[in-house]
């Protein structure tokens, strides 16, 4: 009987093991089949994307938070303001800012491509200012909402829309795709499917030859492929380069000595833009580059303007090539060392491009107070803090420079110096910014001086009121600038709208800086590090009580003496009590 039961159990175990093994094999088979199906789906999707034009954005597979709650209300209001600002423009073509396809090209290169294409089309078409169009649709966005584009084109009365996409596929080649959408009668633009497109994907770029340089080299063929006539940008006279610093920021938008000074003023304002407004900084450097491209290429002033614009847009190899004598390009002689050049400004520029702190400090003393001196000082300060080499003597030199500048420039140069300091503990307010805004743009209403008088009368004045007063200057209509049709060298020069943007963005950056300083100085709410640690009690052996009491008394006397010395240095008479010593040594008169 026992043998029979044992055989029965063995059979049952064998059957169970066999069933489990079969289930495991079936599960593994299903997992393998699912994996093969996923791989086939990925390959099919990759093949579909390779045939889909424009190519899908490579970042669309990233799981990003989407929905109405993640759309910036600040950006939406800005787009609405600039769409209204563009109303009334008499144009026949809306050039959509170049969008990303496949792997992206950076914002500055895409923006420069859009502006260059707009300038090339302006010979036969009336095109709106590409920078205003970008701000009305979402400046810097990788992909734009097509409905917003169609709505803006209908609002401006355009007859056609030129769509542009640019990207790369990790093959060091630009992949361009264009579409031209015509308006049907007088009806509003509608989303069109299966529009014919133009593909250009054989343009090679590199670090020395950035995408925008390749794009501009082939721009005549690109315009012809789109079916339009190419307008060659004329070479303009540079005029005398401004040597003295203007009295104030408002003077930058007034009549300048020439195109070279226009480019220089754009670069000066771009170098002063706070770190929290990177897109404004890029726009100013981009427009200075567009002006410099139209200047005679064989002049040292043009080379320096080109190099500084490339540097501001983080294109260091292109900046070094632009400084080479003769026509900038591959194969030309390498630039001389900074110490071998006779011009102090060029020495400082090459030194900053190479991160050569001793060379740029040596050249600084030879540059007089000017826009070039301010830009060189900012670059030297950035390098010092990056190298952890900023000392007290450098702070004194910066203060001496600030004292030598006109009063209107001091707060903005000091604010830009502070951006280099990683310890965000300086104090800035928006009084100087609001005062400049009130003087330059009186149409916004009462200036900050009048508002402060009102606050004093009502007995209500807080720092938040100073920050909230900035909201009266957000409208671009305050600039009152008549937007010219695109595009010539005068189109890119600095105007009142740029001054307004700079001052408003400086004020917003000051608010952000203050919030960061408070977070550093006061810590963040609910910070675990703020929890009070339990005090540690030291238990002395019975024989050491007298010695421990003696040490406490000595430390208390020392603390009181320190307090007395500090108070005596500060001056005045004050009575202080040392709690550690009680009544025996409790009162000191200083």
WOCOR-V632824 format. One record per run of one state. SS is the DSSP state (h for helix, s for strand, l for the rest). FROM is the first residue (numbers start at 0). TO is the last residue. Records with the same first field share a line. If there is no record, write none. Layout:
BEGIN
SS=FROM-TO, FROM-TO
END
This chain:
BEGIN
l=0-0, 51-55, 61-66, 70-71, 86-91, 95-97, 100-100, 103-105, 121-125, 127-128, 137-144, 156-158, 168-171, 182-195, 204-209, 217-217, 225-234, 236-247, 253-257, 272-276, 292-293, 295-298, 312-314, 322-336, 340-342, 354-355, 364-369, 386-390, 404-405, 420-429, 440-440, 444-446, 458-461, 473-474, 479-484, 486-487, 492-494, 522-526, 530-540, 570-573, 577-585, 589-589
h=1-50, 57-60, 67-69, 72-85, 106-120, 129-136, 145-155, 210-216, 218-224, 248-252, 258-271, 277-291, 299-311, 315-321, 337-339, 343-353, 356-363, 370-385, 391-403, 406-419, 430-439, 441-443, 447-457, 462-472, 475-478, 488-491, 495-521, 527-529, 541-569
s=56-56, 92-94, 98-99, 101-102, 126-126, 159-167, 172-181, 196-203, 235-235, 294-294, 485-485, 574-576, 586-588
END
